Amino acid sequence: MEIRDPNIQHPVVIINKNTHEITYTGTYYYLAHFSKFVRPGAVRVQTSGVAKGMRVMAFQTPEGGFVAQLLNSLQQDSGVNLTSKGRTLHVELPARSISTLTW
């Protein structure tokens, strides 16, 4: 019987000890999107709706603008509709991607 460690850690950056080659992982880019666009003072706002393989987080900035982080975990491109204040925007997301929208 094999027992797996439930504490699976995902590296942000991988450095090859022999060649010193640096590899930035998906986690690195995921964190980079959040740290660049969701700045101190931003407040998470409620989102609703369901789309298979999609995740959305939205924030209101201290200046009154909005930031939406969209994650497509599917193996194919996929579209979603974002509605805010009565206006709808259709967004096509590349397969296995994170996209940031600001307005």
SEMISE-610824 format. One record per atom (N, C-alpha, C): residue number from 1; atom name; x, y, z. Coordinates in nm, 4 decimals, decimal comma, padded with zeros to 6 digits. Each point is the difference from the previous one (the first is absolute). Last residue first. Layout:
# SEMISE-610824
nr = NUM&atom = CA&X = X&Y = Y&Z = Z
...
***
This chain:
# SEMISE-610824
nr = 103&atom = N&X = -01,0874&Y = 04,7520&Z = -01,5943
nr = 103&atom = CA&X = -00,0842&Y = 00,1071&Z = -00,0494
nr = 103&atom = C&X = -00,0369&Y = 00,0934&Z = 00,1131
nr = 102&atom = N&X = 00,3105&Y = -00,4835&Z = -00,1657
nr = 102&atom = CA&X = -00,0149&Y = 00,1171&Z = 00,0881
nr = 102&atom = C&X = -00,0938&Y = 00,1002&Z = -00,0660
nr = 101&atom = N&X = 00,1755&Y = -00,5599&Z = -00,0163
nr = 101&atom = CA&X = -00,0755&Y = 00,1092&Z = -00,0608
nr = 101&atom = C&X = -00,0089&Y = 00,1111&Z = 00,1014
nr = 100&atom = N&X = 00,3132&Y = -00,4756&Z = -00,0998
nr = 100&atom = CA&X = -00,0403&Y = 00,1069&Z = 00,0894
nr = 100&atom = C&X = -00,0736&Y = 00,1066&Z = -00,0799
nr = 99&atom = N&X = 00,1365&Y = -00,5689&Z = -00,0272
nr = 99&atom = CA&X = -00,0141&Y = 00,1299&Z = -00,0666
nr = 99&atom = C&X = -00,0486&Y = 00,1006&Z = 00,1020
nr = 98&atom = N&X = 00,2286&Y = -00,5328&Z = -00,0630
nr = 98&atom = CA&X = -00,0566&Y = 00,0985&Z = 00,0913
nr = 98&atom = C&X = 00,0006&Y = 00,1337&Z = -00,0742
nr = 97&atom = N&X = -00,0022&Y = -00,5536&Z = -00,1762
nr = 97&atom = CA&X = 00,0526&Y = 00,1357&Z = 00,0087
nr = 97&atom = C&X = -00,0609&Y = 00,0764&Z = 00,1165
nr = 96&atom = N&X = -00,0704&Y = -00,4490&Z = -00,2812
nr = 96&atom = CA&X = 00,0965&Y = -00,0020&Z = 00,1116
nr = 96&atom = C&X = 00,0644&Y = 00,1384&Z = 00,0191
nr = 95&atom = N&X = -00,2471&Y = 00,0199&Z = -00,4406
nr = 95&atom = CA&X = 00,0076&Y = -00,1210&Z = 00,0822
nr = 95&atom = C&X = 00,1066&Y = 00,0167&Z = 00,1074
nr = 94&atom = N&X = -00,2168&Y = 00,4511&Z = -00,1816
nr = 94&atom = CA&X = 00,0810&Y = -00,1109&Z = -00,0513
nr = 94&atom = C&X = -00,0019&Y = -00,1183&Z = 00,0965
nr = 93&atom = N&X = -00,4051&Y = 00,3570&Z = -00,0479
nr = 93&atom = CA&X = 00,1176&Y = -00,0276&Z = 00,0815
nr = 93&atom = C&X = 00,0782&Y = -00,1161&Z = -00,0612
nr = 92&atom = N&X = -00,3887&Y = 00,4057&Z = -00,1301
nr = 92&atom = CA&X = 00,0528&Y = -00,1311&Z = -00,0378
nr = 92&atom = C&X = 00,1304&Y = -00,0202&Z = 00,0752
nr = 91&atom = N&X = -00,4527&Y = 00,3234&Z = 00,0999
nr = 91&atom = CA&X = 00,1455&Y = -00,0143&Z = 00,0002
nr = 91&atom = C&X = 00,0359&Y = -00,1426&Z = -00,0392
nr = 90&atom = N&X = -00,4317&Y = 00,3959&Z = 00,0083
nr = 90&atom = CA&X = 00,0362&Y = -00,1389&Z = -00,0279
nr = 90&atom = C&X = 00,1520&Y = -00,0062&Z = -00,0133
nr = 89&atom = N&X = -00,3412&Y = 00,3537&Z = 00,2705
nr = 89&atom = CA&X = 00,1170&Y = -00,0153&Z = -00,0870
nr = 89&atom = C&X = 00,0260&Y = -00,1487&Z = -00,0173
nr = 88&atom = N&X = -00,4215&Y = 00,3659&Z = 00,1799
nr = 88&atom = CA&X = 00,0579&Y = -00,1336&Z = -00,0122
nr = 88&atom = C&X = 00,1137&Y = 00,0010&Z = -00,1004
nr = 87&atom = N&X = -00,3129&Y = 00,3491&Z = 00,3559
nr = 87&atom = CA&X = 00,0719&Y = -00,0159&Z = -00,1267
nr = 87&atom = C&X = 00,0688&Y = -00,1356&Z = -00,0006
nr = 86&atom = N&X = -00,2496&Y = 00,1796&Z = 00,3813
nr = 86&atom = CA&X = -00,0888&Y = -00,0060&Z = -00,1147
nr = 86&atom = C&X = 00,0669&Y = -00,0145&Z = -00,1356
nr = 85&atom = N&X = 00,2453&Y = 00,0102&Z = 00,4230
nr = 85&atom = CA&X = -00,0810&Y = 00,1216&Z = -00,0101
nr = 85&atom = C&X = -00,0814&Y = 00,0035&Z = -00,1289
nr = 84&atom = N&X = 00,3005&Y = -00,3835&Z = -00,0374
nr = 84&atom = CA&X = 00,0240&Y = 00,0949&Z = 00,1088
nr = 84&atom = C&X = -00,0810&Y = 00,1254&Z = -00,0289
nr = 83&atom = N&X = 00,1238&Y = -00,5427&Z = -00,1854
nr = 83&atom = CA&X = -00,0992&Y = 00,1064&Z = 00,0054
nr = 83&atom = C&X = 00,0277&Y = 00,0852&Z = 00,1222
nr = 82&atom = N&X = 00,2443&Y = -00,3913&Z = -00,3502
nr = 82&atom = CA&X = 00,0102&Y = 00,0752&Z = 00,1250
nr = 82&atom = C&X = -00,1009&Y = 00,1131&Z = -00,0068
nr = 81&atom = N&X = 00,0866&Y = -00,5039&Z = -00,2573
nr = 81&atom = CA&X = -00,0602&Y = 00,1327&Z = -00,0022
nr = 81&atom = C&X = 00,0150&Y = 00,0620&Z = 00,1372
nr = 80&atom = N&X = 00,3037&Y = -00,3924&Z = -00,2859
nr = 80&atom = CA&X = -00,0879&Y = 00,0322&Z = 00,1120
nr = 80&atom = C&X = -00,0572&Y = 00,1393&Z = -00,0234
nr = 79&atom = N&X = 00,2827&Y = -00,4400&Z = -00,2856
nr = 79&atom = CA&X = -00,0476&Y = 00,1361&Z = 00,0189
nr = 79&atom = C&X = -00,0886&Y = 00,0128&Z = 00,1221
nr = 78&atom = N&X = 00,4424&Y = -00,3263&Z = -00,1899
nr = 78&atom = CA&X = -00,1388&Y = 00,0046&Z = 00,0428
nr = 78&atom = C&X = -00,0400&Y = 00,1443&Z = 00,0242
nr = 77&atom = N&X = 00,4146&Y = -00,3830&Z = -00,1950
nr = 77&atom = CA&X = -00,0461&Y = 00,1371&Z = 00,0148
nr = 77&atom = C&X = -00,1473&Y = -00,0029&Z = 00,0395
nr = 76&atom = N&X = 00,2637&Y = -00,4323&Z = 00,1405
nr = 76&atom = CA&X = -00,0350&Y = 00,0688&Z = -00,1235
nr = 76&atom = C&X = -00,0420&Y = 00,1437&Z = 00,0309
nr = 75&atom = N&X = 00,1171&Y = -00,3289&Z = 00,3319
nr = 75&atom = CA&X = 00,1023&Y = -00,0271&Z = -00,1013
nr = 75&atom = C&X = -00,0333&Y = 00,0671&Z = -00,1330
nr = 74&atom = N&X = -00,1499&Y = 00,1844&Z = 00,5094
nr = 74&atom = CA&X = -00,0319&Y = -00,0987&Z = -00,1028
nr = 74&atom = C&X = 00,1150&Y = -00,0161&Z = -00,0993
nr = 73&atom = N&X = -00,0553&Y = 00,3159&Z = 00,3782
nr = 73&atom = CA&X = 00,0789&Y = -00,1205&Z = 00,0269
nr = 73&atom = C&X = -00,0268&Y = -00,1105&Z = -00,1025
nr = 72&atom = N&X = -00,0330&Y = 00,5605&Z = 00,0679
nr = 72&atom = CA&X = -00,0543&Y = -00,1073&Z = -00,0820
nr = 72&atom = C&X = 00,0878&Y = -00,1222&Z = 00,0212
nr = 71&atom = N&X = -00,1037&Y = 00,4914&Z = 00,2721
nr = 71&atom = CA&X = 00,0855&Y = -00,1172&Z = -00,0162
nr = 71&atom = C&X = -00,0739&Y = -00,1052&Z = -00,0820
nr = 70&atom = N&X = -00,0029&Y = 00,5655&Z = 00,1341
nr = 70&atom = CA&X = -00,0726&Y = -00,1124&Z = -00,0601
nr = 70&atom = C&X = 00,0967&Y = -00,1136&Z = -00,0272
nr = 69&atom = N&X = -00,0719&Y = 00,4950&Z = 00,2924
nr = 69&atom = CA&X = 00,0984&Y = -00,1034&Z = -00,0330
nr = 69&atom = C&X = -00,0785&Y = -00,1212&Z = -00,0487
nr = 68&atom = N&X = -00,1022&Y = 00,5586&Z = 00,0491
nr = 68&atom = CA&X = -00,0523&Y = -00,1369&Z = -00,0007
nr = 68&atom = C&X = 00,1120&Y = -00,0931&Z = -00,0443
nr = 67&atom = N&X = -00,0939&Y = 00,5351&Z = 00,2051
nr = 67&atom = CA&X = 00,0965&Y = -00,0950&Z = -00,0549
nr = 67&atom = C&X = -00,0663&Y = -00,1369&Z = 00,0066
nr = 66&atom = N&X = -00,1611&Y = 00,5669&Z = 00,0303
nr = 66&atom = CA&X = -00,0147&Y = -00,1428&Z = 00,0253
nr = 66&atom = C&X = 00,1108&Y = -00,0790&Z = -00,0676
nr = 65&atom = N&X = -00,0885&Y = 00,5423&Z = 00,2166
nr = 65&atom = CA&X = 00,0037&Y = -00,0870&Z = -00,1169
nr = 65&atom = C&X = -00,0166&Y = -00,1455&Z = 00,0409
nr = 64&atom = N&X = 00,0375&Y = 00,3817&Z = 00,3065
nr = 64&atom = CA&X = -00,1340&Y = -00,0241&Z = -00,0513
nr = 64&atom = C&X = -00,0053&Y = -00,0853&Z = -00,1254
nr = 63&atom = N&X = 00,3793&Y = 00,1313&Z = 00,3005
nr = 63&atom = CA&X = -00,0373&Y = 00,1120&Z = -00,0870
nr = 63&atom = C&X = -00,1394&Y = -00,0176&Z = -00,0609
nr = 62&atom = N&X = 00,2122&Y = -00,3373&Z = 00,2741
nr = 62&atom = CA&X = -00,0287&Y = 00,1159&Z = 00,0843
nr = 62&atom = C&X = -00,0460&Y = 00,1212&Z = -00,0818
nr = 61&atom = N&X = -00,1038&Y = -00,4792&Z = -00,2085
nr = 61&atom = CA&X = 00,1205&Y = 00,0719&Z = 00,0399
nr = 61&atom = C&X = -00,0366&Y = 00,1176&Z = 00,0894
nr = 60&atom = N&X = -00,2467&Y = -00,4894&Z = -00,0808
nr = 60&atom = CA&X = -00,0168&Y = 00,1426&Z = -00,0236
nr = 60&atom = C&X = 00,1226&Y = 00,0707&Z = 00,0554
nr = 59&atom = N&X = -00,0686&Y = -00,5286&Z = -00,1978
nr = 59&atom = CA&X = 00,0369&Y = 00,0919&Z = 00,1082
nr = 59&atom = C&X = -00,0352&Y = 00,1424&Z = -00,0402
nr = 58&atom = N&X = -00,0786&Y = -00,5766&Z = -00,1330
nr = 58&atom = CA&X = -00,0057&Y = 00,1416&Z = -00,0347
nr = 58&atom = C&X = 00,0242&Y = 00,0854&Z = 00,1237
nr = 57&atom = N&X = 00,0542&Y = -00,5328&Z = -00,2359
nr = 57&atom = CA&X = 00,0046&Y = 00,0791&Z = 00,1229
nr = 57&atom = C&X = 00,0019&Y = 00,1455&Z = -00,0427
nr = 56&atom = N&X = -00,1102&Y = -00,5216&Z = -00,2300
nr = 56&atom = CA&X = 00,0075&Y = 00,1456&Z = -00,0101
nr = 56&atom = C&X = 00,0057&Y = 00,0575&Z = 00,1399
nr = 55&atom = N&X = 00,0543&Y = -00,4919&Z = -00,3163
nr = 55&atom = CA&X = -00,0076&Y = 00,0633&Z = 00,1324
nr = 55&atom = C&X = 00,0177&Y = 00,1491&Z = -00,0203
nr = 54&atom = N&X = -00,1167&Y = -00,4883&Z = -00,3070
nr = 54&atom = CA&X = 00,0296&Y = 00,1429&Z = 00,0138
nr = 54&atom = C&X = -00,0104&Y = 00,0428&Z = 00,1455
nr = 53&atom = N&X = -00,1104&Y = -00,4432&Z = -00,1949
nr = 53&atom = CA&X = 00,1426&Y = 00,0263&Z = -00,0162
nr = 53&atom = C&X = 00,0411&Y = 00,1444&Z = 00,0157
nr = 52&atom = N&X = -00,5077&Y = -00,0706&Z = -00,0899
nr = 52&atom = CA&X = 00,0912&Y = -00,1114&Z = 00,0225
nr = 52&atom = C&X = 00,1452&Y = 00,0418&Z = -00,0283
nr = 51&atom = N&X = -00,3700&Y = 00,3367&Z = 00,1712
nr = 51&atom = CA&X = 00,0453&Y = -00,0443&Z = -00,1316
nr = 51&atom = C&X = 00,1065&Y = -00,1058&Z = 00,0244
nr = 50&atom = N&X = -00,3929&Y = 00,3257&Z = 00,2833
nr = 50&atom = CA&X = 00,0810&Y = -00,1210&Z = -00,0052
nr = 50&atom = C&X = 00,0342&Y = -00,0280&Z = -00,1456
nr = 49&atom = N&X = -00,1857&Y = 00,4315&Z = 00,3644
nr = 49&atom = CA&X = -00,0002&Y = -00,0715&Z = -00,1262
nr = 49&atom = C&X = 00,0938&Y = -00,1188&Z = 00,0051
nr = 48&atom = N&X = 00,0568&Y = 00,4787&Z = 00,2762
nr = 48&atom = CA&X = -00,0970&Y = -00,1090&Z = -00,0064
nr = 48&atom = C&X = 00,0070&Y = -00,0628&Z = -00,1380
nr = 47&atom = N&X = 00,2832&Y = 00,3456&Z = 00,3920
nr = 47&atom = CA&X = -00,0252&Y = -00,0396&Z = -00,1380
nr = 47&atom = C&X = -00,1007&Y = -00,1136&Z = 00,0022
nr = 46&atom = N&X = 00,1860&Y = 00,4221&Z = 00,3571
nr = 46&atom = CA&X = -00,0691&Y = -00,1251&Z = -00,0284
nr = 46&atom = C&X = -00,0124&Y = -00,0211&Z = -00,1503
nr = 45&atom = N&X = 00,4139&Y = 00,2801&Z = 00,2115
nr = 45&atom = CA&X = -00,1441&Y = 00,0157&Z = -00,0178
nr = 45&atom = C&X = -00,0602&Y = -00,1335&Z = -00,0420
nr = 44&atom = N&X = 00,4719&Y = 00,2083&Z = 00,2700
nr = 44&atom = CA&X = -00,0619&Y = -00,1018&Z = -00,0840
nr = 44&atom = C&X = -00,1504&Y = 00,0227&Z = -00,0053
nr = 43&atom = N&X = 00,3740&Y = 00,3868&Z = 00,0683
nr = 43&atom = CA&X = -00,0948&Y = -00,0813&Z = 00,0749
nr = 43&atom = C&X = -00,0650&Y = -00,1000&Z = -00,0948
nr = 42&atom = N&X = 00,4795&Y = 00,3369&Z = 00,0513
nr = 42&atom = CA&X = -00,1062&Y = -00,0564&Z = -00,0841
nr = 42&atom = C&X = -00,0858&Y = -00,0934&Z = 00,0851
nr = 41&atom = N&X = 00,3976&Y = 00,2058&Z = 00,1706
nr = 41&atom = CA&X = -00,1205&Y = 00,0812&Z = 00,0117
nr = 41&atom = C&X = -00,1141&Y = -00,0496&Z = -00,0873
nr = 40&atom = N&X = 00,5008&Y = -00,1138&Z = -00,1419
nr = 40&atom = CA&X = -00,0487&Y = 00,0223&Z = 00,1367
nr = 40&atom = C&X = -00,1189&Y = 00,0950&Z = 00,0015
nr = 39&atom = N&X = 00,0518&Y = -00,2469&Z = -00,4602
nr = 39&atom = CA&X = 00,0900&Y = 00,0753&Z = 00,0860
nr = 39&atom = C&X = -00,0582&Y = 00,0169&Z = 00,1402
nr = 38&atom = N&X = -00,0313&Y = -00,2978&Z = -00,4659
nr = 38&atom = CA&X = -00,0808&Y = 00,0124&Z = 00,1221
nr = 38&atom = C&X = 00,0901&Y = 00,0623&Z = 00,1065
nr = 37&atom = N&X = 00,1938&Y = -00,0728&Z = -00,4254
nr = 37&atom = CA&X = -00,1260&Y = 00,0686&Z = -00,0243
nr = 37&atom = C&X = -00,0887&Y = 00,0165&Z = 00,1227
nr = 36&atom = N&X = 00,4468&Y = -00,2147&Z = -00,0025
nr = 36&atom = CA&X = 00,0112&Y = 00,1181&Z = -00,0867
nr = 36&atom = C&X = -00,1298&Y = 00,0798&Z = -00,0058
nr = 35&atom = N&X = 00,0341&Y = -00,4132&Z = 00,2429
nr = 35&atom = CA&X = 00,0816&Y = 00,1026&Z = 00,0650
nr = 35&atom = C&X = 00,0134&Y = 00,1259&Z = -00,0849
nr = 34&atom = N&X = -00,2434&Y = -00,3794&Z = -00,1714
nr = 34&atom = CA&X = -00,0644&Y = 00,0564&Z = 00,1183
nr = 34&atom = C&X = 00,0833&Y = 00,1131&Z = 00,0594
nr = 33&atom = N&X = 00,1800&Y = -00,2349&Z = -00,3655
nr = 33&atom = CA&X = -00,1215&Y = 00,0719&Z = -00,0401
nr = 33&atom = C&X = -00,0649&Y = 00,0668&Z = 00,1196
nr = 32&atom = N&X = 00,3687&Y = -00,2800&Z = 00,0808
nr = 32&atom = CA&X = 00,0408&Y = 00,1256&Z = -00,0629
nr = 32&atom = C&X = -00,1212&Y = 00,0816&Z = -00,0427
nr = 31&atom = N&X = -00,0568&Y = -00,4411&Z = 00,1689
nr = 31&atom = CA&X = 00,0276&Y = 00,0976&Z = 00,1057
nr = 31&atom = C&X = 00,0384&Y = 00,1360&Z = -00,0570
nr = 30&atom = N&X = -00,0612&Y = -00,3443&Z = -00,3091
nr = 30&atom = CA&X = -00,1262&Y = 00,0210&Z = 00,0700
nr = 30&atom = C&X = 00,0182&Y = 00,1063&Z = 00,1089
nr = 29&atom = N&X = 00,3790&Y = -00,1545&Z = -00,2260
nr = 29&atom = CA&X = -00,0768&Y = 00,0924&Z = -00,0833
nr = 29&atom = C&X = -00,1352&Y = 00,0323&Z = 00,0632
nr = 28&atom = N&X = 00,2739&Y = -00,3164&Z = 00,2211
nr = 28&atom = CA&X = 00,0704&Y = 00,1288&Z = -00,0063
nr = 28&atom = C&X = -00,0846&Y = 00,1017&Z = -00,0763
nr = 27&atom = N&X = -00,1456&Y = -00,4464&Z = 00,0054
nr = 27&atom = CA&X = -00,0270&Y = 00,0679&Z = 00,1270
nr = 27&atom = C&X = 00,0656&Y = 00,1373&Z = 00,0038
nr = 26&atom = N&X = 00,0923&Y = -00,2914&Z = -00,3592
nr = 26&atom = CA&X = -00,1311&Y = 00,0635&Z = -00,0116
nr = 26&atom = C&X = -00,0379&Y = 00,0752&Z = 00,1260
nr = 25&atom = N&X = 00,5205&Y = -00,0549&Z = -00,0586
nr = 25&atom = CA&X = -00,1146&Y = -00,0899&Z = -00,0114
nr = 25&atom = C&X = -00,1297&Y = 00,0793&Z = -00,0185
nr = 24&atom = N&X = 00,5461&Y = 00,0746&Z = -00,1208
nr = 24&atom = CA&X = -00,1115&Y = 00,0627&Z = 00,0693
nr = 24&atom = C&X = -00,1241&Y = -00,0848&Z = -00,0245
nr = 23&atom = N&X = 00,5510&Y = -00,1044&Z = -00,0109
nr = 23&atom = CA&X = -00,1294&Y = -00,0265&Z = -00,0621
nr = 23&atom = C&X = -00,1079&Y = 00,0642&Z = 00,0863
nr = 22&atom = N&X = 00,5758&Y = 00,0120&Z = -00,0878
nr = 22&atom = CA&X = -00,1159&Y = 00,0416&Z = 00,0792
nr = 22&atom = C&X = -00,1263&Y = -00,0272&Z = -00,0801
nr = 21&atom = N&X = 00,5422&Y = -00,1976&Z = 00,0194
nr = 21&atom = CA&X = -00,1118&Y = 00,0440&Z = -00,0821
nr = 21&atom = C&X = -00,1192&Y = 00,0282&Z = 00,0902
nr = 20&atom = N&X = 00,4502&Y = -00,1768&Z = 00,1116
nr = 20&atom = CA&X = -00,0467&Y = 00,1296&Z = 00,0506
nr = 20&atom = C&X = -00,1109&Y = 00,0590&Z = -00,0873
nr = 19&atom = N&X = 00,2385&Y = -00,4437&Z = -00,0106
nr = 19&atom = CA&X = 00,0150&Y = 00,0965&Z = -00,1103
nr = 19&atom = C&X = -00,0345&Y = 00,1427&Z = 00,0412
nr = 18&atom = N&X = -00,0131&Y = -00,3627&Z = 00,3257
nr = 18&atom = CA&X = 00,1171&Y = -00,0250&Z = -00,0846
nr = 18&atom = C&X = 00,0224&Y = 00,1085&Z = -00,1052
nr = 17&atom = N&X = -00,3769&Y = -00,0016&Z = 00,3063
nr = 17&atom = CA&X = 00,1244&Y = 00,0115&Z = 00,0766
nr = 17&atom = C&X = 00,1242&Y = -00,0163&Z = -00,0863
nr = 16&atom = N&X = -00,4907&Y = 00,1958&Z = -00,1326
nr = 16&atom = CA&X = 00,0767&Y = -00,1217&Z = -00,0213
nr = 16&atom = C&X = 00,1349&Y = 00,0162&Z = 00,0684
nr = 15&atom = N&X = -00,4751&Y = 00,2420&Z = 00,1225
nr = 15&atom = CA&X = 00,1378&Y = 00,0272&Z = -00,0431
nr = 15&atom = C&X = 00,0743&Y = -00,1325&Z = -00,0087
nr = 14&atom = N&X = -00,5366&Y = 00,2140&Z = 00,0181
nr = 14&atom = CA&X = 00,0850&Y = -00,1185&Z = 00,0102
nr = 14&atom = C&X = 00,1373&Y = 00,0363&Z = -00,0554
nr = 13&atom = N&X = -00,4678&Y = 00,2638&Z = 00,2208
nr = 13&atom = CA&X = 00,1155&Y = 00,0052&Z = -00,0898
nr = 13&atom = C&X = 00,0818&Y = -00,1267&Z = 00,0228
nr = 12&atom = N&X = -00,4065&Y = 00,0151&Z = 00,2100
nr = 12&atom = CA&X = -00,0219&Y = 00,1224&Z = -00,0759
nr = 12&atom = C&X = 00,1092&Y = 00,0122&Z = -00,1062
nr = 11&atom = N&X = -00,2060&Y = -00,4691&Z = 00,2325
nr = 11&atom = CA&X = 00,1063&Y = 00,0996&Z = -00,0006
nr = 11&atom = C&X = -00,0380&Y = 00,1201&Z = -00,0857
nr = 10&atom = N&X = -00,3152&Y = -00,3364&Z = 00,2861
nr = 10&atom = CA&X = 00,0247&Y = 00,0374&Z = -00,1382
nr = 10&atom = C&X = 00,1082&Y = 00,1079&Z = -00,0010
nr = 9&atom = N&X = -00,1741&Y = -00,4224&Z = 00,3517
nr = 9&atom = CA&X = 00,0479&Y = 00,1363&Z = -00,0181
nr = 9&atom = C&X = 00,0308&Y = 00,0240&Z = -00,1472
nr = 8&atom = N&X = -00,3049&Y = -00,3448&Z = 00,3391
nr = 8&atom = CA&X = 00,0627&Y = 00,0147&Z = -00,1315
nr = 8&atom = C&X = 00,0367&Y = 00,1463&Z = -00,0188
nr = 7&atom = N&X = -00,1547&Y = -00,3161&Z = 00,4010
nr = 7&atom = CA&X = 00,0545&Y = 00,1346&Z = -00,0098
nr = 7&atom = C&X = 00,0756&Y = 00,0152&Z = -00,1322
nr = 6&atom = N&X = -00,1906&Y = -00,4150&Z = 00,1584
nr = 6&atom = CA&X = -00,1067&Y = 00,0909&Z = -00,0425
nr = 6&atom = C&X = 00,0493&Y = 00,1443&Z = -00,0176
nr = 5&atom = N&X = 00,2571&Y = -00,4885&Z = -00,0635
nr = 5&atom = CA&X = 00,0042&Y = 00,1187&Z = 00,0840
nr = 5&atom = C&X = -00,1083&Y = 00,0971&Z = -00,0469
nr = 4&atom = N&X = -00,0351&Y = -00,5409&Z = -00,0638
nr = 4&atom = CA&X = 00,0481&Y = 00,1232&Z = -00,0625
nr = 4&atom = C&X = -00,0066&Y = 00,1152&Z = 00,0988
nr = 3&atom = N&X = 00,0408&Y = -00,5641&Z = 00,0104
nr = 3&atom = CA&X = -00,0595&Y = 00,1155&Z = 00,0667
nr = 3&atom = C&X = 00,0624&Y = 00,1248&Z = -00,0610
nr = 2&atom = N&X = -00,0739&Y = -00,5503&Z = -00,1488
nr = 2&atom = CA&X = 00,0782&Y = 00,1236&Z = -00,0104
nr = 2&atom = C&X = -00,0751&Y = 00,1127&Z = 00,0688
nr = 1&atom = N&X = 00,0183&Y = -00,5638&Z = 00,0361
nr = 1&atom = CA&X = -00,0846&Y = 00,1175&Z = 00,0000
nr = 1&atom = C&X = 00,0890&Y = 00,1237&Z = 00,0000
***
